Amino acid sequence: MRLEDKDIPGPPRDYVGYGRHRPRVVWPDEARVAVNIVVNYEEGSEYSMAAGDGRNEGLAEINYVMPSEFRDLAAESVYEYGSRTGIWRLMSLLDEYKLKTTFFASSVALDRNPEVGQWIRESGHEPCSHGWRWSEHWLLDRDEERARMQAAIESIEEHGGERPRGGYCRDGPSVNTRVHLVEEGGFVYDADAYNDDLPYFVDVHGTRHLVVPYSFTYNDGRYVLAQGYASPTDFFDHCKRALDEYRREGAAGEPKMMSIGLHPRWAGQAARTSGLREFIEYALAQGDVWFARRIDIANWWIDRHESFDVA
């Protein structure tokens, strides 16, 4: 008996990917692994009573859930920590090691704190569209989703100094999101997938489009999940083990990429920043790790993927 996928809107599922014949990628300087650090800058774009949403946002490291008829000032202040303090601690760390990263930036968050956009521009980081604000894209009609995407592009370009060439949905894409990105014409890639350790192309209504997958596995969001990190030591150990395994695969002729996701309200806490610092220093000491912006990985792949051998 064989189970067939149903004919439903959106892209077909792909359970195979590269399969046994994975590309033998050649990264710059023959690095064994490409590491992309992502800073999710979204503080101020979350749901809140103050923004007129009629609800409070969770995931704020507070051990209660306040009823929605009340405004949760404590939870709001946790998000404010990210934009007032956490982002600048991460900024100092990245500047100290001269690392260029990708910012999944919400345009509303940049509107509320324009200095962050100035720093993204001055430090040479990549602004990637994290949407207009937190939205459940699957609840929006096509016109509203398209309008919010365009508003995000214009705002991020104004604050970050260049238009975003990548896109990533905070709460996951709708079945129309990737189509909108391709139709808009200015996007090089999206990161709305978690299904591979390498970029790959998809067909979107006859147009070849690049996906650069993201990860929740090496992500500071796990600090606030029950099954997540208990301490910065856990974060470091988890990421170190991943890097070691990726480097082992790279040494065997199959280099991969690794995504590390950060949020200023979480990783920007002093103790957690120390765990990130420890990982950065460890990775830099190996001498065969390419720290790259997501757009750099995307462009490298587009320009050279046809020359890669396969395993």
C-alpha positions as CSV (number, residue, x, y, z in Angstrom):
1,M,0.0,0.0,0.0
2,R,1.4,3.4,-1.0
3,L,0.5,6.8,0.6
4,E,0.2,9.5,-2.0
5,D,0.6,13.2,-1.2
6,K,-2.6,15.2,-1.6
7,D,-3.0,17.8,-4.3
8,I,-3.0,20.9,-2.1
9,P,-1.9,24.5,-2.7
10,G,1.8,25.3,-2.4
11,P,5.1,23.7,-3.3
12,P,5.4,19.9,-3.4
13,R,7.3,18.2,-0.6
14,D,10.8,16.9,-1.3
15,Y,11.9,14.0,0.9
16,V,15.1,13.2,-1.2
17,G,17.0,16.4,-1.8
18,Y,20.6,15.7,-2.9
19,G,20.3,12.1,-1.6
20,R,23.5,10.1,-1.7
21,H,25.0,12.4,-4.4
22,R,25.6,15.6,-2.3
23,P,27.7,18.4,-3.9
24,R,31.3,18.5,-2.9
25,V,31.3,22.2,-2.2
26,V,34.4,24.3,-2.4
27,W,34.1,27.2,0.0
28,P,36.5,30.2,0.0
29,D,40.0,29.3,1.0
30,E,38.8,25.6,1.0
31,A,37.1,26.1,4.3
32,R,35.6,22.9,5.7
33,V,32.4,24.6,6.9
34,A,30.6,27.9,6.3
35,V,29.1,29.4,9.4
36,N,26.4,32.0,9.2
37,I,25.5,33.9,12.4
38,V,22.0,35.4,12.2
39,V,20.8,38.1,14.6
40,N,17.0,38.2,14.7
41,Y,16.3,41.8,15.3
42,E,12.5,41.9,16.0
43,E,12.1,43.6,19.4
44,G,9.3,46.1,19.2
45,S,7.6,44.2,16.4
46,E,6.1,41.5,18.7
47,Y,2.5,41.3,19.6
48,S,1.6,43.6,22.6
49,M,-1.4,45.4,24.1
50,A,0.5,48.7,23.6
51,A,0.6,48.0,19.8
52,G,-3.2,47.5,19.8
53,D,-3.0,43.7,19.3
54,G,-5.3,42.9,22.2
55,R,-2.9,40.2,23.5
56,N,0.5,39.8,25.1
57,E,3.5,38.0,23.6
58,G,5.0,35.0,25.3
59,L,8.5,33.6,25.2
60,A,9.7,36.3,27.5
61,E,11.4,34.2,30.1
62,I,8.7,35.0,32.7
63,N,7.2,32.1,34.5
64,Y,3.6,33.0,34.0
65,V,1.1,33.9,31.3
66,M,-0.8,37.0,32.1
67,P,-4.5,36.9,31.0
68,S,-5.0,38.8,27.7
69,E,-7.3,41.4,29.2
70,F,-4.3,42.9,31.1
71,R,-1.2,44.5,29.7
72,D,1.9,42.6,30.7
73,L,4.5,45.3,31.4
74,A,7.0,42.8,32.7
75,A,7.0,40.8,29.4
76,E,7.2,44.0,27.4
77,S,10.3,45.0,29.4
78,V,12.1,41.8,28.5
79,Y,11.7,42.6,24.8
80,E,12.9,46.2,25.5
81,Y,16.0,44.7,27.0
82,G,16.9,43.3,23.6
83,S,16.7,46.7,21.9
84,R,18.1,48.8,24.7
85,T,21.0,46.6,25.9
86,G,21.2,43.1,24.3
87,I,21.7,44.3,20.7
88,W,24.6,46.6,21.7
89,R,26.4,43.8,23.6
90,L,26.1,41.6,20.5
91,M,27.3,44.5,18.4
92,S,30.4,44.9,20.5
93,L,31.2,41.2,20.3
94,L,30.7,41.1,16.5
95,D,32.8,44.2,16.0
96,E,35.5,42.9,18.3
97,Y,36.0,39.8,16.1
98,K,35.3,41.7,12.9
99,L,32.6,39.2,11.9
100,K,30.0,40.0,9.2
101,T,26.6,38.6,9.9
102,T,23.0,38.5,8.7
103,F,20.3,40.4,10.4
104,F,16.8,39.0,10.1
105,A,15.4,42.5,10.6
106,S,11.8,43.4,11.2
107,S,11.0,46.8,9.7
108,V,8.9,47.9,12.7
109,A,11.8,47.0,15.0
110,L,14.1,49.2,13.0
111,D,11.5,52.0,12.9
112,R,11.5,52.0,16.7
113,N,15.3,52.0,17.1
114,P,16.9,53.5,14.0
115,E,20.4,53.4,15.5
116,V,20.4,49.6,15.0
117,G,19.9,50.1,11.3
118,Q,22.7,52.6,11.2
119,W,25.0,50.1,12.9
120,I,24.0,47.4,10.4
121,R,25.0,49.7,7.6
122,E,28.2,51.0,9.2
123,S,29.4,47.5,10.2
124,G,28.7,45.9,6.8
125,H,26.2,43.4,8.0
126,E,23.5,42.0,5.7
127,P,19.9,43.2,6.2
128,C,17.6,40.3,5.5
129,S,13.8,40.9,5.5
130,H,12.2,39.5,8.6
131,G,8.9,41.0,7.5
132,W,7.1,44.2,8.4
133,R,6.4,42.9,11.9
134,W,5.4,39.6,13.5
135,S,2.7,38.1,11.4
136,E,1.0,34.8,10.8
137,H,1.5,35.0,7.0
138,W,-0.9,32.1,6.5
139,L,-3.8,34.2,7.8
140,L,-3.1,37.1,5.4
141,D,-4.7,37.3,1.9
142,R,-2.4,37.6,-1.0
143,D,-2.7,41.3,-1.4
144,E,-2.1,42.0,2.3
145,E,0.9,39.7,2.5
146,R,2.3,41.4,-0.7
147,A,1.7,44.9,0.8
148,R,3.5,44.0,4.0
149,M,6.4,42.6,2.1
150,Q,6.8,45.8,0.1
151,A,6.5,47.9,3.3
152,A,9.3,45.9,4.9
153,I,11.6,46.2,1.9
154,E,11.2,50.0,1.8
155,S,11.7,50.4,5.5
156,I,14.7,48.1,5.8
157,E,16.4,49.7,2.8
158,E,15.9,53.1,4.4
159,H,17.4,52.0,7.8
160,G,20.0,49.5,6.7
161,G,21.3,51.3,3.6
162,E,20.4,48.6,1.1
163,R,17.4,46.6,0.2
164,P,17.1,43.1,1.6
165,R,18.1,40.4,-0.9
166,G,17.0,37.6,1.4
167,G,13.7,36.9,3.2
168,Y,12.7,34.9,6.3
169,C,9.3,34.7,8.0
170,R,9.3,34.8,11.7
171,D,6.3,32.5,12.1
172,G,6.7,30.5,9.0
173,P,5.7,31.3,5.4
174,S,2.3,31.0,3.7
175,V,1.9,28.9,0.6
176,N,2.2,32.2,-1.3
177,T,5.3,33.7,0.4
178,R,7.9,32.3,-2.0
179,V,5.8,33.2,-5.0
180,H,5.6,36.8,-3.8
181,L,9.4,37.0,-3.3
182,V,10.1,35.7,-6.8
183,E,7.5,38.0,-8.4
184,E,9.0,41.0,-6.6
185,G,12.2,40.4,-8.4
186,G,14.8,41.7,-6.0
187,F,15.3,38.7,-3.8
188,V,18.3,36.4,-4.2
189,Y,17.2,33.7,-1.7
190,D,14.9,32.9,1.1
191,A,15.6,31.0,4.3
192,D,12.1,29.7,5.0
193,A,13.2,26.0,5.3
194,Y,14.9,23.8,7.8
195,N,15.5,20.8,5.6
196,D,19.1,20.7,4.6
197,D,22.7,21.7,5.4
198,L,23.3,23.1,2.0
199,P,21.6,25.7,-0.3
200,Y,19.4,24.3,-3.1
201,F,17.3,25.5,-6.0
202,V,13.5,25.2,-6.4
203,D,11.3,26.0,-9.2
204,V,8.7,28.7,-8.6
205,H,6.3,29.0,-11.5
206,G,9.1,28.5,-14.0
207,T,11.7,30.6,-12.2
208,R,14.8,29.1,-10.5
209,H,15.0,30.3,-6.9
210,L,17.6,29.6,-4.2
211,V,16.8,28.4,-0.7
212,V,19.4,28.8,2.0
213,P,18.0,26.7,4.8
214,Y,18.0,28.0,8.4
215,S,18.1,26.1,11.7
216,F,16.3,26.0,15.1
217,T,18.8,23.5,16.4
218,Y,21.7,25.9,16.9
219,N,19.5,28.7,18.1
220,D,19.4,30.7,21.4
221,G,15.6,30.2,21.4
222,R,16.4,26.9,23.0
223,Y,17.3,28.9,26.2
224,V,13.6,29.4,26.8
225,L,12.3,25.9,25.7
226,A,11.8,23.1,28.2
227,Q,14.0,20.8,26.1
228,G,16.6,23.4,25.4
229,Y,19.8,24.8,26.8
230,A,20.2,24.9,30.5
231,S,23.3,27.2,30.4
232,P,25.7,29.0,28.1
233,T,28.0,26.0,28.6
234,D,25.3,23.8,26.9
235,F,25.0,26.3,24.1
236,F,28.8,26.2,23.5
237,D,29.0,22.5,23.8
238,H,26.1,22.0,21.4
239,C,27.5,24.3,18.8
240,K,31.1,23.0,19.2
241,R,30.0,19.4,18.7
242,A,28.1,20.5,15.5
243,L,31.1,22.4,14.2
244,D,33.4,19.5,14.9
245,E,31.1,17.1,13.0
246,Y,30.7,19.5,10.1
247,R,34.5,19.9,9.9
248,R,35.0,16.2,9.9
249,E,32.6,15.9,7.0
250,G,34.4,18.8,5.3
251,A,37.7,17.0,5.7
252,A,36.1,14.0,4.0
253,G,35.2,16.1,1.0
254,E,31.7,17.1,1.8
255,P,31.7,20.7,3.3
256,K,28.4,22.0,4.7
257,M,27.0,25.2,6.1
258,M,26.0,25.9,9.7
259,S,23.4,28.5,10.8
260,I,23.5,29.9,14.3
261,G,20.4,31.9,15.3
262,L,20.5,34.7,18.0
263,H,18.0,37.1,19.5
264,P,19.2,40.2,21.4
265,R,16.8,39.6,24.3
266,W,18.2,36.1,24.8
267,A,21.8,35.9,23.5
268,G,22.3,39.5,24.5
269,Q,22.2,38.6,28.2
270,A,25.8,38.8,29.5
271,A,26.2,35.2,30.6
272,R,24.8,33.9,27.3
273,T,27.0,36.3,25.3
274,S,30.0,34.7,27.0
275,G,28.9,31.3,25.6
276,L,28.7,32.8,22.1
277,R,32.1,34.4,22.6
278,E,33.6,31.0,23.5
279,F,32.2,29.4,20.4
280,I,33.4,32.2,18.1
281,E,36.9,32.0,19.5
282,Y,36.9,28.2,19.2
283,A,35.7,28.4,15.6
284,L,38.2,31.1,14.6
285,A,41.1,29.1,16.1
286,Q,40.4,26.1,13.8
287,G,41.6,28.1,10.8
288,D,39.2,26.4,8.3
289,V,35.9,28.0,9.1
290,W,34.4,30.6,6.8
291,F,32.2,33.1,8.8
292,A,29.9,34.5,6.1
293,R,26.8,36.5,5.6
294,R,23.9,34.6,4.1
295,I,24.0,36.7,0.9
296,D,27.7,35.8,0.5
297,I,26.9,32.1,0.7
298,A,24.0,32.5,-1.7
299,N,26.0,34.4,-4.3
300,W,28.9,31.9,-3.9
301,W,26.5,29.1,-4.6
302,I,24.8,30.7,-7.5
303,D,28.2,31.5,-9.2
304,R,29.9,28.2,-8.6
305,H,27.4,25.4,-7.9
306,E,27.7,24.0,-11.4
307,S,31.5,23.4,-10.9
308,F,31.0,21.3,-7.7
309,D,31.6,17.6,-8.0
310,V,29.2,15.2,-6.4
311,A,29.9,12.6,-3.7
